[in-house]
Amino acid sequence: MKIEFLDQNGSSKEEETHWFHQCTEKNIPYVITRRRTSLGDVEWDYITLNSESEEFLDAEKDFVINELDALLAYYITPETKTNVLAKSGYAKNLPIEHLNDFAADVCNTLMEAKKRYDKNA
């Protein structure tokens, strides 16, 4: 499973809808960025996975949350708002120079969780 993210300047419902359908076809989590002038947001959601595929997120929930919390520590500022869960979450108001790095960290963490799950299954 290769997980990628949609990188946006601003927010485009058309792009997000298209990306949602691509993620559903690929059976991968939905990960997006929204870039503004100096800050941006990263969001992820399992809604594009079929029910069998989302089992790895339940099994590796603690790993995903702990990894993403640790990685976020490198990027957050006092303005940053976060909600980190295994199946969905966000980091809002990250400095834009770290936006793609954290989005890649989300993708890599979810891919690693899937590998761990497959190895132990």
Biopython code that builds the backbone (N, CA, C, O; Angstrom):
import numpy as np
from Bio.PDB.StructureBuilder import StructureBuilder

atoms = [
    (1, "MET", "N", (0.842, -1.174, 0.000)),
    (1, "MET", "CA", (0.000, 0.000, 0.000)),
    (1, "MET", "C", (0.892, 1.243, 0.000)),
    (1, "MET", "O", (1.650, 1.469, 0.943)),
    (2, "LYS", "N", (0.798, 2.036, -1.049)),
    (2, "LYS", "CA", (1.521, 3.309, -1.124)),
    (2, "LYS", "C", (0.511, 4.420, -0.906)),
    (2, "LYS", "O", (-0.439, 4.574, -1.675)),
    (3, "ILE", "N", (0.725, 5.192, 0.148)),
    (3, "ILE", "CA", (-0.194, 6.269, 0.494)),
    (3, "ILE", "C", (0.440, 7.592, 0.092)),
    (3, "ILE", "O", (1.595, 7.870, 0.412)),
    (4, "GLU", "N", (-0.333, 8.396, -0.610)),
    (4, "GLU", "CA", (0.117, 9.717, -1.054)),
    (4, "GLU", "C", (-0.840, 10.761, -0.499)),
    (4, "GLU", "O", (-1.863, 10.424, 0.097)),
    (5, "PHE", "N", (-0.502, 12.037, -0.700)),
    (5, "PHE", "CA", (-1.384, 13.094, -0.230)),
    (5, "PHE", "C", (-1.612, 14.129, -1.315)),
    (5, "PHE", "O", (-0.800, 14.289, -2.226)),
    (6, "LEU", "N", (-2.726, 14.826, -1.201)),
    (6, "LEU", "CA", (-3.063, 15.927, -2.097)),
    (6, "LEU", "C", (-2.518, 17.203, -1.480)),
    (6, "LEU", "O", (-2.871, 17.553, -0.354)),
    (7, "ASP", "N", (-1.652, 17.904, -2.219)),
    (7, "ASP", "CA", (-1.049, 19.163, -1.767)),
    (7, "ASP", "C", (-1.768, 20.309, -2.467)),
    (7, "ASP", "O", (-1.740, 20.403, -3.694)),
    (8, "GLN", "N", (-2.415, 21.184, -1.692)),
    (8, "GLN", "CA", (-3.209, 22.263, -2.273)),
    (8, "GLN", "C", (-2.746, 23.634, -1.788)),
    (8, "GLN", "O", (-2.340, 23.793, -0.637)),
    (9, "ASN", "N", (-2.811, 24.592, -2.655)),
    (9, "ASN", "CA", (-2.729, 25.996, -2.258)),
    (9, "ASN", "C", (-4.163, 26.425, -2.027)),
    (9, "ASN", "O", (-4.966, 26.464, -2.959)),
    (10, "GLY", "N", (-4.482, 26.747, -0.789)),
    (10, "GLY", "CA", (-5.868, 27.074, -0.475)),
    (10, "GLY", "C", (-6.683, 25.807, -0.355)),
    (10, "GLY", "O", (-6.177, 24.770, 0.075)),
    (11, "SER", "N", (-7.929, 25.891, -0.730)),
    (11, "SER", "CA", (-8.828, 24.752, -0.642)),
    (11, "SER", "C", (-9.701, 24.723, -1.883)),
    (11, "SER", "O", (-10.308, 25.730, -2.247)),
    (12, "SER", "N", (-9.763, 23.572, -2.528)),
    (12, "SER", "CA", (-10.582, 23.417, -3.719)),
    (12, "SER", "C", (-11.476, 22.191, -3.541)),
    (12, "SER", "O", (-10.990, 21.061, -3.506)),
    (13, "LYS", "N", (-12.770, 22.420, -3.432)),
    (13, "LYS", "CA", (-13.713, 21.301, -3.291)),
    (13, "LYS", "C", (-13.622, 20.361, -4.486)),
    (13, "LYS", "O", (-13.755, 19.147, -4.333)),
    (14, "GLU", "N", (-13.396, 20.915, -5.677)),
    (14, "GLU", "CA", (-13.275, 20.087, -6.875)),
    (14, "GLU", "C", (-12.060, 19.159, -6.772)),
    (14, "GLU", "O", (-12.166, 17.963, -7.040)),
    (15, "GLU", "N", (-10.905, 19.714, -6.384)),
    (15, "GLU", "CA", (-9.698, 18.887, -6.217)),
    (15, "GLU", "C", (-9.898, 17.847, -5.121)),
    (15, "GLU", "O", (-9.515, 16.688, -5.279)),
    (16, "GLU", "N", (-10.501, 18.267, -4.007)),
    (16, "GLU", "CA", (-10.702, 17.349, -2.894)),
    (16, "GLU", "C", (-11.656, 16.227, -3.255)),
    (16, "GLU", "O", (-11.441, 15.085, -2.850)),
    (17, "THR", "N", (-12.701, 16.523, -4.005)),
    (17, "THR", "CA", (-13.632, 15.488, -4.452)),
    (17, "THR", "C", (-12.934, 14.500, -5.388)),
    (17, "THR", "O", (-13.107, 13.287, -5.267)),
    (18, "HIS", "N", (-12.152, 15.029, -6.310)),
    (18, "HIS", "CA", (-11.399, 14.174, -7.227)),
    (18, "HIS", "C", (-10.426, 13.287, -6.437)),
    (18, "HIS", "O", (-10.329, 12.089, -6.699)),
    (19, "TRP", "N", (-9.717, 13.867, -5.482)),
    (19, "TRP", "CA", (-8.758, 13.109, -4.671)),
    (19, "TRP", "C", (-9.479, 12.049, -3.836)),
    (19, "TRP", "O", (-8.983, 10.931, -3.693)),
    (20, "PHE", "N", (-10.643, 12.393, -3.286)),
    (20, "PHE", "CA", (-11.442, 11.440, -2.523)),
    (20, "PHE", "C", (-11.748, 10.211, -3.372)),
    (20, "PHE", "O", (-11.609, 9.082, -2.900)),
    (21, "HIS", "N", (-12.158, 10.419, -4.607)),
    (21, "HIS", "CA", (-12.489, 9.297, -5.497)),
    (21, "HIS", "C", (-11.239, 8.494, -5.856)),
    (21, "HIS", "O", (-11.300, 7.268, -5.955)),
    (22, "GLN", "N", (-10.110, 9.170, -6.052)),
    (22, "GLN", "CA", (-8.867, 8.446, -6.331)),
    (22, "GLN", "C", (-8.468, 7.579, -5.133)),
    (22, "GLN", "O", (-8.064, 6.429, -5.306)),
    (23, "CYS", "N", (-8.580, 8.124, -3.934)),
    (23, "CYS", "CA", (-8.236, 7.355, -2.730)),
    (23, "CYS", "C", (-9.161, 6.156, -2.559)),
    (23, "CYS", "O", (-8.723, 5.076, -2.161)),
    (24, "THR", "N", (-10.441, 6.351, -2.864)),
    (24, "THR", "CA", (-11.395, 5.254, -2.766)),
    (24, "THR", "C", (-11.042, 4.153, -3.764)),
    (24, "THR", "O", (-11.069, 2.972, -3.418)),
    (25, "GLU", "N", (-10.710, 4.536, -5.006)),
    (25, "GLU", "CA", (-10.322, 3.549, -6.018)),
    (25, "GLU", "C", (-9.050, 2.799, -5.617)),
    (25, "GLU", "O", (-8.949, 1.590, -5.826)),
    (26, "LYS", "N", (-8.081, 3.518, -5.041)),
    (26, "LYS", "CA", (-6.814, 2.904, -4.629)),
    (26, "LYS", "C", (-6.914, 2.203, -3.273)),
    (26, "LYS", "O", (-6.006, 1.472, -2.877)),
    (27, "ASN", "N", (-8.030, 2.431, -2.562)),
    (27, "ASN", "CA", (-8.235, 1.876, -1.232)),
    (27, "ASN", "C", (-7.126, 2.329, -0.272)),
    (27, "ASN", "O", (-6.515, 1.520, 0.426)),
    (28, "ILE", "N", (-6.888, 3.636, -0.258)),
    (28, "ILE", "CA", (-5.884, 4.231, 0.633)),
    (28, "ILE", "C", (-6.544, 5.326, 1.473)),
    (28, "ILE", "O", (-7.560, 5.885, 1.059)),
    (29, "PRO", "N", (-5.984, 5.641, 2.647)),
    (29, "PRO", "CA", (-6.529, 6.746, 3.437)),
    (29, "PRO", "C", (-6.440, 8.069, 2.676)),
    (29, "PRO", "O", (-5.564, 8.265, 1.833)),
    (30, "TYR", "N", (-7.353, 8.953, 2.992)),
    (30, "TYR", "CA", (-7.472, 10.277, 2.398)),
    (30, "TYR", "C", (-6.593, 11.231, 3.205)),
    (30, "TYR", "O", (-6.878, 11.499, 4.373)),
    (31, "VAL", "N", (-5.525, 11.746, 2.587)),
    (31, "VAL", "CA", (-4.605, 12.669, 3.252)),
    (31, "VAL", "C", (-4.470, 13.903, 2.362)),
    (31, "VAL", "O", (-4.160, 13.790, 1.176)),
    (32, "ILE", "N", (-4.706, 15.089, 2.945)),
    (32, "ILE", "CA", (-4.629, 16.330, 2.172)),
    (32, "ILE", "C", (-3.917, 17.423, 2.959)),
    (32, "ILE", "O", (-3.846, 17.388, 4.188)),
    (33, "THR", "N", (-3.389, 18.398, 2.211)),
    (33, "THR", "CA", (-2.884, 19.624, 2.813)),
    (33, "THR", "C", (-3.679, 20.788, 2.241)),
    (33, "THR", "O", (-4.187, 20.729, 1.121)),
    (34, "ARG", "N", (-3.772, 21.839, 3.034)),
    (34, "ARG", "CA", (-4.363, 23.101, 2.586)),
    (34, "ARG", "C", (-3.393, 24.207, 2.988)),
    (34, "ARG", "O", (-3.220, 24.495, 4.172)),
    (35, "ARG", "N", (-2.775, 24.809, 2.012)),
    (35, "ARG", "CA", (-1.746, 25.822, 2.227)),
    (35, "ARG", "C", (-2.359, 27.215, 2.130)),
    (35, "ARG", "O", (-3.086, 27.524, 1.186)),
    (36, "ARG", "N", (-2.052, 28.049, 3.122)),
    (36, "ARG", "CA", (-2.454, 29.455, 3.093)),
    (36, "ARG", "C", (-1.173, 30.296, 3.008)),
    (36, "ARG", "O", (-0.138, 29.784, 2.580)),
    (37, "THR", "N", (-1.218, 31.546, 3.396)),
    (37, "THR", "CA", (-0.065, 32.441, 3.249)),
    (37, "THR", "C", (1.156, 31.959, 4.031)),
    (37, "THR", "O", (2.217, 31.747, 3.444)),
    (38, "SER", "N", (1.020, 31.785, 5.333)),
    (38, "SER", "CA", (2.168, 31.363, 6.138)),
    (38, "SER", "C", (1.895, 30.103, 6.944)),
    (38, "SER", "O", (2.819, 29.510, 7.500)),
    (39, "LEU", "N", (0.636, 29.690, 7.012)),
    (39, "LEU", "CA", (0.251, 28.493, 7.763)),
    (39, "LEU", "C", (-0.561, 27.571, 6.863)),
    (39, "LEU", "O", (-1.034, 27.978, 5.802)),
    (40, "GLY", "N", (-0.713, 26.347, 7.293)),
    (40, "GLY", "CA", (-1.508, 25.398, 6.530)),
    (40, "GLY", "C", (-1.997, 24.265, 7.411)),
    (40, "GLY", "O", (-1.647, 24.182, 8.588)),
    (41, "ASP", "N", (-2.808, 23.394, 6.831)),
    (41, "ASP", "CA", (-3.421, 22.288, 7.557)),
    (41, "ASP", "C", (-3.100, 20.962, 6.873)),
    (41, "ASP", "O", (-2.943, 20.895, 5.654)),
    (42, "VAL", "N", (-3.007, 19.915, 7.680)),
    (42, "VAL", "CA", (-2.908, 18.540, 7.192)),
    (42, "VAL", "C", (-4.076, 17.785, 7.808)),
    (42, "VAL", "O", (-4.312, 17.871, 9.013)),
    (43, "GLU", "N", (-4.807, 17.045, 6.977)),
    (43, "GLU", "CA", (-5.927, 16.240, 7.460)),
    (43, "GLU", "C", (-5.812, 14.828, 6.901)),
    (43, "GLU", "O", (-5.325, 14.627, 5.788)),
    (44, "TRP", "N", (-6.266, 13.851, 7.684)),
    (44, "TRP", "CA", (-6.304, 12.476, 7.195)),
    (44, "TRP", "C", (-7.574, 11.805, 7.695)),
    (44, "TRP", "O", (-8.122, 12.161, 8.738)),
    (45, "ASP", "N", (-8.032, 10.809, 6.908)),
    (45, "ASP", "CA", (-9.279, 10.125, 7.237)),
    (45, "ASP", "C", (-9.278, 8.741, 6.582)),
    (45, "ASP", "O", (-8.756, 8.560, 5.483)),
    (46, "TYR", "N", (-9.866, 7.785, 7.272)),
    (46, "TYR", "CA", (-9.934, 6.407, 6.773)),
    (46, "TYR", "C", (-11.163, 6.159, 5.913)),
    (46, "TYR", "O", (-11.332, 5.048, 5.411)),
    (47, "ILE", "N", (-12.018, 7.142, 5.725)),
    (47, "ILE", "CA", (-13.318, 6.961, 5.085)),
    (47, "ILE", "C", (-13.221, 6.349, 3.682)),
    (47, "ILE", "O", (-14.187, 5.755, 3.203)),
    (48, "THR", "N", (-12.077, 6.486, 3.027)),
    (48, "THR", "CA", (-11.926, 5.951, 1.670)),
    (48, "THR", "C", (-11.476, 4.492, 1.658)),
    (48, "THR", "O", (-11.331, 3.903, 0.587)),
    (49, "LEU", "N", (-11.256, 3.909, 2.819)),
    (49, "LEU", "CA", (-10.870, 2.493, 2.894)),
    (49, "LEU", "C", (-12.113, 1.616, 2.965)),
    (49, "LEU", "O", (-13.120, 1.996, 3.563)),
    (50, "ASN", "N", (-12.033, 0.427, 2.344)),
    (50, "ASN", "CA", (-13.135, -0.512, 2.543)),
    (50, "ASN", "C", (-13.011, -1.101, 3.948)),
    (50, "ASN", "O", (-11.945, -1.018, 4.559)),
    (51, "SER", "N", (-14.079, -1.688, 4.459)),
    (51, "SER", "CA", (-14.122, -2.097, 5.870)),
    (51, "SER", "C", (-13.049, -3.122, 6.231)),
    (51, "SER", "O", (-12.544, -3.102, 7.353)),
    (52, "GLU", "N", (-12.691, -4.011, 5.315)),
    (52, "GLU", "CA", (-11.641, -4.990, 5.611)),
    (52, "GLU", "C", (-10.275, -4.313, 5.721)),
    (52, "GLU", "O", (-9.443, -4.715, 6.534)),
    (53, "SER", "N", (-10.053, -3.311, 4.920)),
    (53, "SER", "CA", (-8.753, -2.647, 4.884)),
    (53, "SER", "C", (-8.499, -1.762, 6.097)),
    (53, "SER", "O", (-7.344, -1.490, 6.425)),
    (54, "GLU", "N", (-9.543, -1.312, 6.762)),
    (54, "GLU", "CA", (-9.336, -0.414, 7.888)),
    (54, "GLU", "C", (-8.954, -1.148, 9.176)),
    (54, "GLU", "O", (-8.627, -0.510, 10.177)),
    (55, "GLU", "N", (-8.992, -2.480, 9.158)),
    (55, "GLU", "CA", (-8.661, -3.257, 10.358)),
    (55, "GLU", "C", (-7.265, -2.948, 10.890)),
    (55, "GLU", "O", (-7.049, -2.976, 12.101)),
    (56, "PHE", "N", (-6.313, -2.655, 10.004)),
    (56, "PHE", "CA", (-4.950, -2.379, 10.454)),
    (56, "PHE", "C", (-4.897, -1.125, 11.329)),
    (56, "PHE", "O", (-4.044, -1.025, 12.211)),
    (57, "LEU", "N", (-5.799, -0.169, 11.096)),
    (57, "LEU", "CA", (-5.813, 1.050, 11.906)),
    (57, "LEU", "C", (-6.294, 0.774, 13.325)),
    (57, "LEU", "O", (-5.814, 1.394, 14.274)),
    (58, "ASP", "N", (-7.231, -0.145, 13.477)),
    (58, "ASP", "CA", (-7.668, -0.535, 14.820)),
    (58, "ASP", "C", (-6.553, -1.296, 15.540)),
    (58, "ASP", "O", (-6.266, -1.036, 16.708)),
    (59, "ALA", "N", (-5.938, -2.225, 14.838)),
    (59, "ALA", "CA", (-4.899, -3.054, 15.450)),
    (59, "ALA", "C", (-3.647, -2.257, 15.808)),
    (59, "ALA", "O", (-2.987, -2.551, 16.805)),
    (60, "GLU", "N", (-3.321, -1.260, 15.007)),
    (60, "GLU", "CA", (-2.091, -0.478, 15.213)),
    (60, "GLU", "C", (-2.391, 0.940, 15.723)),
    (60, "GLU", "O", (-1.590, 1.856, 15.539)),
    (61, "LYS", "N", (-3.539, 1.106, 16.356)),
    (61, "LYS", "CA", (-3.978, 2.425, 16.825)),
    (61, "LYS", "C", (-2.939, 3.103, 17.717)),
    (61, "LYS", "O", (-2.596, 4.262, 17.484)),
    (62, "ASP", "N", (-2.440, 2.413, 18.719)),
    (62, "ASP", "CA", (-1.473, 3.017, 19.644)),
    (62, "ASP", "C", (-0.193, 3.412, 18.926)),
    (62, "ASP", "O", (0.363, 4.477, 19.193)),
    (63, "PHE", "N", (0.280, 2.569, 18.020)),
    (63, "PHE", "CA", (1.482, 2.891, 17.250)),
    (63, "PHE", "C", (1.280, 4.166, 16.445)),
    (63, "PHE", "O", (2.129, 5.058, 16.474)),
    (64, "VAL", "N", (0.168, 4.262, 15.728)),
    (64, "VAL", "CA", (-0.092, 5.426, 14.876)),
    (64, "VAL", "C", (-0.166, 6.699, 15.714)),
    (64, "VAL", "O", (0.473, 7.696, 15.378)),
    (65, "ILE", "N", (-0.924, 6.678, 16.782)),
    (65, "ILE", "CA", (-1.090, 7.872, 17.621)),
    (65, "ILE", "C", (0.236, 8.291, 18.237)),
    (65, "ILE", "O", (0.582, 9.471, 18.204)),
    (66, "ASN", "N", (0.979, 7.351, 18.794)),
    (66, "ASN", "CA", (2.265, 7.679, 19.427)),
    (66, "ASN", "C", (3.267, 8.231, 18.418)),
    (66, "ASN", "O", (3.970, 9.199, 18.709)),
    (67, "GLU", "N", (3.338, 7.625, 17.238)),
    (67, "GLU", "CA", (4.260, 8.102, 16.197)),
    (67, "GLU", "C", (3.898, 9.506, 15.726)),
    (67, "GLU", "O", (4.763, 10.377, 15.631)),
    (68, "LEU", "N", (2.631, 9.722, 15.435)),
    (68, "LEU", "CA", (2.224, 11.031, 14.920)),
    (68, "LEU", "C", (2.367, 12.119, 15.987)),
    (68, "LEU", "O", (2.754, 13.245, 15.673)),
    (69, "ASP", "N", (2.061, 11.794, 17.234)),
    (69, "ASP", "CA", (2.277, 12.768, 18.310)),
    (69, "ASP", "C", (3.754, 13.136, 18.424)),
    (69, "ASP", "O", (4.093, 14.309, 18.578)),
    (70, "ALA", "N", (4.627, 12.138, 18.350)),
    (70, "ALA", "CA", (6.071, 12.396, 18.445)),
    (70, "ALA", "C", (6.565, 13.217, 17.262)),
    (70, "ALA", "O", (7.370, 14.133, 17.436)),
    (71, "LEU", "N", (6.096, 12.901, 16.073)),
    (71, "LEU", "CA", (6.510, 13.649, 14.880)),
    (71, "LEU", "C", (5.989, 15.084, 14.913)),
    (71, "LEU", "O", (6.690, 16.011, 14.507)),
    (72, "LEU", "N", (4.773, 15.265, 15.389)),
    (72, "LEU", "CA", (4.197, 16.609, 15.463)),
    (72, "LEU", "C", (5.025, 17.524, 16.362)),
    (72, "LEU", "O", (5.064, 18.735, 16.143)),
    (73, "ALA", "N", (5.674, 16.969, 17.351)),
    (73, "ALA", "CA", (6.472, 17.785, 18.277)),
    (73, "ALA", "C", (7.539, 18.590, 17.543)),
    (73, "ALA", "O", (7.951, 19.645, 18.025)),
    (74, "TYR", "N", (7.989, 18.114, 16.396)),
    (74, "TYR", "CA", (8.990, 18.831, 15.601)),
    (74, "TYR", "C", (8.410, 20.022, 14.850)),
    (74, "TYR", "O", (9.150, 20.932, 14.477)),
    (75, "TYR", "N", (7.109, 20.033, 14.624)),
    (75, "TYR", "CA", (6.502, 20.995, 13.712)),
    (75, "TYR", "C", (5.577, 22.024, 14.367)),
    (75, "TYR", "O", (5.376, 23.105, 13.814)),
    (76, "ILE", "N", (5.021, 21.709, 15.519)),
    (76, "ILE", "CA", (3.972, 22.568, 16.063)),
    (76, "ILE", "C", (4.512, 23.897, 16.586)),
    (76, "ILE", "O", (5.674, 24.026, 16.971)),
    (77, "THR", "N", (3.623, 24.861, 16.581)),
    (77, "THR", "CA", (3.877, 26.182, 17.150)),
    (77, "THR", "C", (2.720, 26.469, 18.111)),
    (77, "THR", "O", (1.774, 25.683, 18.168)),
    (78, "PRO", "N", (2.767, 27.562, 18.861)),
    (78, "PRO", "CA", (1.637, 27.873, 19.755)),
    (78, "PRO", "C", (0.296, 28.016, 19.031)),
    (78, "PRO", "O", (-0.753, 27.813, 19.643)),
    (79, "GLU", "N", (0.312, 28.363, 17.739)),
    (79, "GLU", "CA", (-0.936, 28.514, 16.978)),
    (79, "GLU", "C", (-1.512, 27.190, 16.490)),
    (79, "GLU", "O", (-2.673, 27.135, 16.083)),
    (80, "THR", "N", (-0.723, 26.135, 16.525)),
    (80, "THR", "CA", (-1.136, 24.843, 15.971)),
    (80, "THR", "C", (-2.218, 24.188, 16.824)),
    (80, "THR", "O", (-2.118, 24.136, 18.050)),
    (81, "LYS", "N", (-3.240, 23.696, 16.160)),
    (81, "LYS", "CA", (-4.317, 22.933, 16.791)),
    (81, "LYS", "C", (-4.264, 21.523, 16.219)),
    (81, "LYS", "O", (-4.160, 21.344, 15.005)),
    (82, "THR", "N", (-4.336, 20.524, 17.092)),
    (82, "THR", "CA", (-4.232, 19.143, 16.616)),
    (82, "THR", "C", (-5.332, 18.264, 17.204)),
    (82, "THR", "O", (-5.877, 18.531, 18.276)),
    (83, "ASN", "N", (-5.628, 17.221, 16.467)),
    (83, "ASN", "CA", (-6.499, 16.143, 16.909)),
    (83, "ASN", "C", (-5.956, 14.887, 16.241)),
    (83, "ASN", "O", (-6.230, 14.633, 15.068)),
    (84, "VAL", "N", (-5.193, 14.112, 16.983)),
    (84, "VAL", "CA", (-4.509, 12.960, 16.414)),
    (84, "VAL", "C", (-5.198, 11.679, 16.868)),
    (84, "VAL", "O", (-5.197, 11.326, 18.047)),
    (85, "LEU", "N", (-5.785, 10.999, 15.890)),
    (85, "LEU", "CA", (-6.382, 9.688, 16.092)),
    (85, "LEU", "C", (-5.817, 8.765, 15.023)),
    (85, "LEU", "O", (-5.206, 9.235, 14.063)),
    (86, "ALA", "N", (-6.007, 7.482, 15.173)),
    (86, "ALA", "CA", (-5.468, 6.547, 14.181)),
    (86, "ALA", "C", (-6.246, 6.610, 12.876)),
    (86, "ALA", "O", (-5.657, 6.551, 11.796)),
    (87, "LYS", "N", (-7.565, 6.730, 12.970)),
    (87, "LYS", "CA", (-8.392, 6.682, 11.761)),
    (87, "LYS", "C", (-8.588, 8.034, 11.106)),
    (87, "LYS", "O", (-8.858, 8.107, 9.907)),
    (88, "SER", "N", (-8.459, 9.085, 11.859)),
    (88, "SER", "CA", (-8.617, 10.416, 11.294)),
    (88, "SER", "C", (-7.934, 11.421, 12.203)),
    (88, "SER", "O", (-7.632, 11.137, 13.362)),
    (89, "GLY", "N", (-7.699, 12.593, 11.655)),
    (89, "GLY", "CA", (-7.100, 13.621, 12.483)),
    (89, "GLY", "C", (-6.710, 14.827, 11.665)),
    (89, "GLY", "O", (-6.901, 14.876, 10.449)),
    (90, "TYR", "N", (-6.158, 15.799, 12.366)),
    (90, "TYR", "CA", (-5.702, 17.005, 11.684)),
    (90, "TYR", "C", (-4.624, 17.700, 12.503)),
    (90, "TYR", "O", (-4.500, 17.511, 13.713)),
    (91, "ALA", "N", (-3.861, 18.502, 11.800)),
    (91, "ALA", "CA", (-2.938, 19.468, 12.391)),
    (91, "ALA", "C", (-3.205, 20.764, 11.650)),
    (91, "ALA", "O", (-2.876, 20.887, 10.470)),
    (92, "LYS", "N", (-3.783, 21.706, 12.317)),
    (92, "LYS", "CA", (-4.142, 22.990, 11.701)),
    (92, "LYS", "C", (-3.154, 24.055, 12.142)),
    (92, "LYS", "O", (-2.659, 24.040, 13.269)),
    (93, "ASN", "N", (-2.877, 24.976, 11.237)),
    (93, "ASN", "CA", (-1.977, 26.103, 11.487)),
    (93, "ASN", "C", (-0.525, 25.680, 11.694)),
    (93, "ASN", "O", (0.174, 26.213, 12.556)),
    (94, "LEU", "N", (-0.087, 24.719, 10.896)),
    (94, "LEU", "CA", (1.343, 24.385, 10.865)),
    (94, "LEU", "C", (2.051, 25.402, 9.981)),
    (94, "LEU", "O", (1.462, 25.887, 9.015)),
    (95, "PRO", "N", (3.304, 25.736, 10.289)),
    (95, "PRO", "CA", (4.059, 26.600, 9.372)),
    (95, "PRO", "C", (4.153, 25.923, 8.002)),
    (95, "PRO", "O", (4.420, 24.723, 7.923)),
    (96, "ILE", "N", (3.936, 26.681, 6.924)),
    (96, "ILE", "CA", (3.882, 26.062, 5.599)),
    (96, "ILE", "C", (5.178, 25.368, 5.209)),
    (96, "ILE", "O", (5.152, 24.445, 4.394)),
    (97, "GLU", "N", (6.311, 25.786, 5.766)),
    (97, "GLU", "CA", (7.555, 25.107, 5.415)),
    (97, "GLU", "C", (7.605, 23.675, 5.955)),
    (97, "GLU", "O", (8.458, 22.892, 5.538)),
    (98, "HIS", "N", (6.704, 23.323, 6.876)),
    (98, "HIS", "CA", (6.661, 21.965, 7.434)),
    (98, "HIS", "C", (5.449, 21.160, 6.966)),
    (98, "HIS", "O", (5.301, 19.989, 7.315)),
    (99, "LEU", "N", (4.600, 21.784, 6.190)),
    (99, "LEU", "CA", (3.340, 21.156, 5.812)),
    (99, "LEU", "C", (3.538, 19.832, 5.074)),
    (99, "LEU", "O", (2.993, 18.805, 5.479)),
    (100, "ASN", "N", (4.308, 19.856, 4.009)),
    (100, "ASN", "CA", (4.516, 18.630, 3.236)),
    (100, "ASN", "C", (5.295, 17.589, 4.024)),
    (100, "ASN", "O", (5.070, 16.391, 3.855)),
    (101, "ASP", "N", (6.211, 18.030, 4.884)),
    (101, "ASP", "CA", (6.963, 17.075, 5.698)),
    (101, "ASP", "C", (6.034, 16.312, 6.625)),
    (101, "ASP", "O", (6.134, 15.090, 6.743)),
    (102, "PHE", "N", (5.127, 17.030, 7.286)),
    (102, "PHE", "CA", (4.222, 16.322, 8.191)),
    (102, "PHE", "C", (3.224, 15.468, 7.414)),
    (102, "PHE", "O", (2.896, 14.367, 7.857)),
    (103, "ALA", "N", (2.733, 15.940, 6.273)),
    (103, "ALA", "CA", (1.831, 15.119, 5.451)),
    (103, "ALA", "C", (2.525, 13.822, 5.034)),
    (103, "ALA", "O", (1.915, 12.754, 5.058)),
    (104, "ALA", "N", (3.796, 13.916, 4.655)),
    (104, "ALA", "CA", (4.569, 12.712, 4.309)),
    (104, "ALA", "C", (4.741, 11.819, 5.536)),
    (104, "ALA", "O", (4.690, 10.595, 5.421)),
    (105, "ASP", "N", (4.943, 12.424, 6.709)),
    (105, "ASP", "CA", (5.047, 11.634, 7.944)),
    (105, "ASP", "C", (3.754, 10.874, 8.221)),
    (105, "ASP", "O", (3.792, 9.716, 8.637)),
    (106, "VAL", "N", (2.609, 11.521, 7.992)),
    (106, "VAL", "CA", (1.325, 10.840, 8.175)),
    (106, "VAL", "C", (1.250, 9.641, 7.228)),
    (106, "VAL", "O", (0.914, 8.535, 7.652)),
    (107, "CYS", "N", (1.558, 9.855, 5.968)),
    (107, "CYS", "CA", (1.510, 8.759, 4.979)),
    (107, "CYS", "C", (2.462, 7.633, 5.367)),
    (107, "CYS", "O", (2.083, 6.462, 5.345)),
    (108, "ASN", "N", (3.689, 7.983, 5.722)),
    (108, "ASN", "CA", (4.685, 6.968, 6.088)),
    (108, "ASN", "C", (4.283, 6.203, 7.339)),
    (108, "ASN", "O", (4.480, 4.991, 7.413)),
    (109, "THR", "N", (3.720, 6.899, 8.324)),
    (109, "THR", "CA", (3.281, 6.232, 9.555)),
    (109, "THR", "C", (2.150, 5.261, 9.269)),
    (109, "THR", "O", (2.144, 4.148, 9.796)),
    (110, "LEU", "N", (1.193, 5.664, 8.443)),
    (110, "LEU", "CA", (0.091, 4.770, 8.097)),
    (110, "LEU", "C", (0.585, 3.564, 7.299)),
    (110, "LEU", "O", (0.107, 2.448, 7.502)),
    (111, "MET", "N", (1.540, 3.785, 6.393)),
    (111, "MET", "CA", (2.109, 2.651, 5.639)),
    (111, "MET", "C", (2.857, 1.704, 6.574)),
    (111, "MET", "O", (2.759, 0.485, 6.428)),
    (112, "GLU", "N", (3.597, 2.250, 7.526)),
    (112, "GLU", "CA", (4.322, 1.410, 8.484)),
    (112, "GLU", "C", (3.349, 0.628, 9.358)),
    (112, "GLU", "O", (3.602, -0.537, 9.666)),
    (113, "ALA", "N", (2.250, 1.240, 9.761)),
    (113, "ALA", "CA", (1.236, 0.538, 10.540)),
    (113, "ALA", "C", (0.670, -0.640, 9.750)),
    (113, "ALA", "O", (0.441, -1.714, 10.307)),
    (114, "LYS", "N", (0.448, -0.437, 8.464)),
    (114, "LYS", "CA", (-0.057, -1.522, 7.608)),
    (114, "LYS", "C", (0.957, -2.652, 7.515)),
    (114, "LYS", "O", (0.581, -3.822, 7.587)),
    (115, "LYS", "N", (2.243, -2.321, 7.356)),
    (115, "LYS", "CA", (3.293, -3.357, 7.312)),
    (115, "LYS", "C", (3.355, -4.143, 8.620)),
    (115, "LYS", "O", (3.470, -5.369, 8.609)),
    (116, "ARG", "N", (3.279, -3.435, 9.741)),
    (116, "ARG", "CA", (3.311, -4.096, 11.061)),
    (116, "ARG", "C", (2.125, -5.030, 11.205)),
    (116, "ARG", "O", (2.266, -6.145, 11.708)),
    (117, "TYR", "N", (0.960, -4.581, 10.768)),
    (117, "TYR", "CA", (-0.248, -5.398, 10.855)),
    (117, "TYR", "C", (-0.115, -6.645, 9.985)),
    (117, "TYR", "O", (-0.424, -7.750, 10.432)),
    (118, "ASP", "N", (0.341, -6.473, 8.750)),
    (118, "ASP", "CA", (0.494, -7.611, 7.842)),
    (118, "ASP", "C", (1.515, -8.607, 8.371)),
    (118, "ASP", "O", (1.334, -9.816, 8.228)),
    (119, "LYS", "N", (2.570, -8.118, 8.973)),
    (119, "LYS", "CA", (3.616, -8.996, 9.514)),
    (119, "LYS", "C", (3.098, -9.842, 10.679)),
    (119, "LYS", "O", (3.501, -10.993, 10.847)),
    (120, "ASN", "N", (2.207, -9.263, 11.474)),
    (120, "ASN", "CA", (1.686, -9.967, 12.645)),
    (120, "ASN", "C", (0.402, -10.732, 12.373)),
    (120, "ASN", "O", (-0.081, -11.459, 13.241)),
    (121, "ALA", "N", (-0.157, -10.576, 11.175)),
    (121, "ALA", "CA", (-1.430, -11.248, 10.859)),
    (121, "ALA", "C", (-1.245, -12.710, 10.560)),
    (121, "ALA", "O", (-2.217, -13.411, 10.277)),
]
sb = StructureBuilder()
sb.init_structure("model")
sb.init_model(0)
sb.init_chain("A")
sb.init_seg("    ")
for serial, (resi, resn, name, xyz) in enumerate(atoms, 1):
    if name == "N":
        sb.init_residue(resn, " ", resi, " ")
    sb.init_atom(name, np.array(xyz, "f"), 0.0, 1.0, " ", f" {name:<3s}", serial, name[0])
structure = sb.get_structure()
